[in-house]
Amino acid sequence: MAEAKGLSEKLFFIATGVRLHAKEFFLKATGLFNRYEYCIAFPSIPEGLKAEKYLGGFKAVSIPIPDEIFEGCGVGVLVREEDLDGLLNYLKEKGVLVSGIFKREGDRFVEVKK
């Protein structure tokens, strides 16, 4: 987990958390959340935010990391199966570190090896 170094960084992390939780709430309220089969996890909040910059063109959306993946603060990216490999390759090209890939099984995500 990233630790904020100053007040402005703390406020940035809080605002980011509010934004991601609002997005997750909208996705769940509209039923769109369940259309994504995979969740990509990152080793830190800054790494997950870096990944957000590269989601354009993919069927993917950033959210707070689901509790069954990591019980704490973090950024995850929901992605549809047809875009998983392409997005992973693109993130690798851009130097974004991925800590895990998780597949939806019912209402939970379970780690898979890729």
SVG drawing of the C-alpha trace seen along z (x, -y; Angstrom):
<svg xmlns="http://www.w3.org/2000/svg" viewBox="-29 -20 38 40">
<polyline fill="none" stroke="black" stroke-width="0.4" points="0.0,0.0 1.3,-3.5 1.8,-5.9 1.1,-9.6 4.1,-11.8 2.3,-15.1 -1.1,-16.7 -1.6,-17.2 -0.8,-13.5 -3.2,-12.4 -6.0,-14.5 -5.2,-13.1 -5.4,-9.5 -8.7,-10.3 -10.2,-11.9 -9.0,-9.0 -10.7,-6.6 -14.0,-8.5 -13.8,-8.5 -13.1,-4.8 -15.8,-3.9 -18.4,-6.0 -17.5,-4.3 -17.8,-0.9 -21.2,-1.9 -22.4,-3.0 -21.2,0.2 -22.9,2.4 -26.2,0.3 -26.5,0.6 -25.5,4.2 -22.4,3.4 -20.0,4.7 -20.8,8.3 -20.0,7.9 -16.3,8.0 -14.8,11.4 -11.3,10.5 -9.7,8.1 -6.1,7.1 -4.3,6.1 -1.2,3.9 1.5,3.9 0.7,0.3 -1.9,-2.5 0.4,-4.6 1.0,-1.6 -2.8,-1.1 -3.3,-4.8 -0.5,-4.6 -2.4,-1.7 -5.6,-3.8 -3.9,-6.1 -3.7,-3.2 -7.3,-1.8 -8.6,-3.7 -9.4,-1.4 -10.0,1.6 -13.2,2.9 -11.8,2.1 -12.5,-0.1 -10.6,-1.0 -12.2,-0.3 -11.1,0.1 -9.5,3.5 -12.1,6.1 -11.7,7.2 -11.3,10.9 -8.2,9.9 -6.7,7.5 -8.3,6.2 -7.0,2.7 -6.6,-0.2 -5.7,0.5 -6.6,0.1 -7.9,2.9 -8.9,2.9 -11.9,4.9 -11.5,6.2 -13.5,8.3 -12.1,11.6 -11.6,10.6 -9.4,7.7 -7.4,9.3 -4.3,10.5 -4.2,7.3 -4.4,5.1 -1.8,7.1 0.6,6.9 0.0,3.1 0.6,2.5 3.8,4.5 5.0,2.4 4.2,-0.7 6.2,0.6 3.2,1.1 3.7,3.8 0.9,6.3 0.8,8.3 -2.1,10.7 -4.9,11.6 -8.2,12.8 -11.1,14.4 -14.7,14.0 -16.3,17.1 -19.8,16.1 -19.6,13.1 -15.9,13.5 -12.6,13.2 -10.1,16.1 -6.4,15.8 -5.4,17.4 -2.0,18.0 -1.2,16.2"/>
</svg>
